Amino acid sequence: MKRGMILLTMLGSLFLIGAAPETSAADFKVVVNDANPIASIEAANLAQLFLKKQTRWDDGSAVKPVDLSVNSSTRAVFTKRIHGRDVNAIQSYWQKQIFSGRATPPPEMSSDADVVAFVRMRPGAIGYVSSEAAVGKGVKVVGLSE
């Protein structure tokens, strides 16, 4: 009986250890230049923008996505949620795009503040930052829908 309880406790612990918390949009926020008229964006559309499969906004202006560095935990959450893949898979995608001469990846910034500054200075820019990041004037947070 004692062995059975120990085994049950161990199995329960393994189950809890293996259960990863769900990521949510609250782990990051999507930001655009204040001149951009959008108020929200669908996750699938956002993925298209960041993979440069869609390169123009509805008004015809160029989309300028910006990523956080590959070591950023916010980027890991964003990439998993928006692309359904990990950062390495997206890097592999970009290597193929570069090699074939089709496209280059979005620029990478080392901090939330750098992403905000990039977006503030470029009307067609779109980026993401941690949920705690301050955005200030010239940048607005847009809603994210499935």
C-alpha positions as a Python dict, from the first residue, in 0.01 Angstrom:
ca = {
    (1, 'M'): (0, 0, 0),
    (2, 'K'): (281, 237, 91),
    (3, 'R'): (457, 172, -242),
    (4, 'G'): (134, 245, -430),
    (5, 'M'): (95, 583, -258),
    (6, 'I'): (456, 676, -329),
    (7, 'L'): (418, 577, -694),
    (8, 'L'): (93, 773, -722),
    (9, 'T'): (255, 1079, -563),
    (10, 'M'): (552, 1055, -800),
    (11, 'L'): (329, 1022, -1106),
    (12, 'G'): (125, 1321, -993),
    (13, 'S'): (441, 1525, -947),
    (14, 'L'): (566, 1433, -1293),
    (15, 'F'): (233, 1537, -1441),
    (16, 'L'): (256, 1878, -1272),
    (17, 'I'): (616, 1927, -1378),
    (18, 'G'): (532, 1846, -1740),
    (19, 'A'): (234, 2080, -1750),
    (20, 'A'): (350, 2406, -1901),
    (21, 'P'): (152, 2720, -1833),
    (22, 'E'): (-45, 2851, -2128),
    (23, 'T'): (91, 3167, -2285),
    (24, 'S'): (-148, 3451, -2338),
    (25, 'A'): (-154, 3781, -2519),
    (26, 'A'): (-91, 3938, -2177),
    (27, 'D'): (270, 3810, -2201),
    (28, 'F'): (333, 4062, -2480),
    (29, 'K'): (162, 4351, -2648),
    (30, 'V'): (158, 4446, -3013),
    (31, 'V'): (256, 4805, -3090),
    (32, 'V'): (226, 5023, -3400),
    (33, 'N'): (313, 5378, -3487),
    (34, 'D'): (43, 5617, -3366),
    (35, 'A'): (-26, 5723, -3728),
    (36, 'N'): (-142, 5368, -3811),
    (37, 'P'): (-525, 5356, -3814),
    (38, 'I'): (-558, 4993, -3700),
    (39, 'A'): (-704, 4928, -3355),
    (40, 'S'): (-668, 4549, -3354),
    (41, 'I'): (-515, 4270, -3558),
    (42, 'E'): (-581, 3900, -3601),
    (43, 'A'): (-303, 3661, -3499),
    (44, 'A'): (-295, 3503, -3848),
    (45, 'N'): (-256, 3843, -4010),
    (46, 'L'): (18, 3936, -3763),
    (47, 'A'): (206, 3617, -3857),
    (48, 'Q'): (184, 3714, -4225),
    (49, 'L'): (330, 4057, -4148),
    (50, 'F'): (622, 3919, -3947),
    (51, 'L'): (702, 3652, -4209),
    (52, 'K'): (682, 3926, -4474),
    (53, 'K'): (418, 3737, -4666),
    (54, 'Q'): (211, 4055, -4645),
    (55, 'T'): (426, 4362, -4704),
    (56, 'R'): (167, 4641, -4734),
    (57, 'W'): (-93, 4787, -4502),
    (58, 'D'): (-447, 4833, -4638),
    (59, 'D'): (-361, 5192, -4735),
    (60, 'G'): (-69, 5071, -4951),
    (61, 'S'): (210, 5184, -4719),
    (62, 'A'): (499, 4949, -4644),
    (63, 'V'): (484, 4729, -4334),
    (64, 'K'): (801, 4749, -4125),
    (65, 'P'): (800, 4467, -3868),
    (66, 'V'): (1060, 4462, -3593),
    (67, 'D'): (1155, 4165, -3372),
    (68, 'L'): (1318, 4139, -3033),
    (69, 'S'): (1648, 3952, -3017),
    (70, 'V'): (1647, 3572, -3045),
    (71, 'N'): (1739, 3541, -2677),
    (72, 'S'): (1435, 3738, -2560),
    (73, 'S'): (1177, 3546, -2356),
    (74, 'T'): (911, 3782, -2494),
    (75, 'R'): (1012, 3681, -2847),
    (76, 'A'): (984, 3314, -2752),
    (77, 'V'): (628, 3366, -2626),
    (78, 'F'): (532, 3582, -2926),
    (79, 'T'): (676, 3332, -3175),
    (80, 'K'): (503, 3034, -3015),
    (81, 'R'): (169, 3213, -2992),
    (82, 'I'): (168, 3385, -3332),
    (83, 'H'): (359, 3136, -3548),
    (84, 'G'): (290, 2817, -3353),
    (85, 'R'): (662, 2737, -3365),
    (86, 'D'): (975, 2807, -3166),
    (87, 'V'): (1229, 3077, -3246),
    (88, 'N'): (1471, 2827, -3405),
    (89, 'A'): (1207, 2718, -3657),
    (90, 'I'): (1145, 3080, -3757),
    (91, 'Q'): (1519, 3140, -3789),
    (92, 'S'): (1536, 2839, -4021),
    (93, 'Y'): (1252, 2988, -4226),
    (94, 'W'): (1452, 3311, -4262),
    (95, 'Q'): (1770, 3128, -4358),
    (96, 'K'): (1580, 2966, -4646),
    (97, 'Q'): (1432, 3302, -4749),
    (98, 'I'): (1773, 3468, -4747),
    (99, 'F'): (1942, 3182, -4935),
    (100, 'S'): (1674, 3187, -5205),
    (101, 'G'): (1693, 3567, -5234),
    (102, 'R'): (1325, 3612, -5149),
    (103, 'A'): (1337, 3823, -4835),
    (104, 'T'): (1533, 3926, -4529),
    (105, 'P'): (1410, 3899, -4170),
    (106, 'P'): (1281, 4194, -3972),
    (107, 'P'): (1550, 4385, -3784),
    (108, 'E'): (1611, 4269, -3427),
    (109, 'M'): (1622, 4503, -3131),
    (110, 'S'): (1783, 4421, -2800),
    (111, 'S'): (1518, 4572, -2573),
    (112, 'D'): (1155, 4679, -2546),
    (113, 'A'): (1270, 5042, -2544),
    (114, 'D'): (1454, 4989, -2874),
    (115, 'V'): (1142, 4833, -3033),
    (116, 'V'): (930, 5125, -2913),
    (117, 'A'): (1182, 5376, -3052),
    (118, 'F'): (1189, 5194, -3388),
    (119, 'V'): (808, 5193, -3409),
    (120, 'R'): (783, 5557, -3300),
    (121, 'M'): (1016, 5670, -3580),
    (122, 'R'): (851, 5473, -3866),
    (123, 'P'): (484, 5517, -3966),
    (124, 'G'): (451, 5163, -4111),
    (125, 'A'): (623, 4990, -3820),
    (126, 'I'): (479, 4711, -3609),
    (127, 'G'): (645, 4533, -3320),
    (128, 'Y'): (580, 4362, -2991),
    (129, 'V'): (709, 4424, -2642),
    (130, 'S'): (669, 4265, -2301),
    (131, 'S'): (337, 4328, -2132),
    (132, 'E'): (508, 4554, -1874),
    (133, 'A'): (683, 4778, -2129),
    (134, 'A'): (599, 5147, -2141),
    (135, 'V'): (516, 5278, -2488),
    (136, 'G'): (467, 5653, -2448),
    (137, 'K'): (381, 5908, -2716),
    (138, 'G'): (389, 5820, -3083),
    (139, 'V'): (319, 5450, -3027),
    (140, 'K'): (-5, 5271, -2954),
    (141, 'V'): (-96, 4923, -2837),
    (142, 'V'): (-334, 4734, -3065),
    (143, 'G'): (-568, 4453, -2970),
    (144, 'L'): (-493, 4096, -3072),
    (145, 'S'): (-770, 3859, -3179),
    (146, 'E'): (-773, 3500, -3294),
}
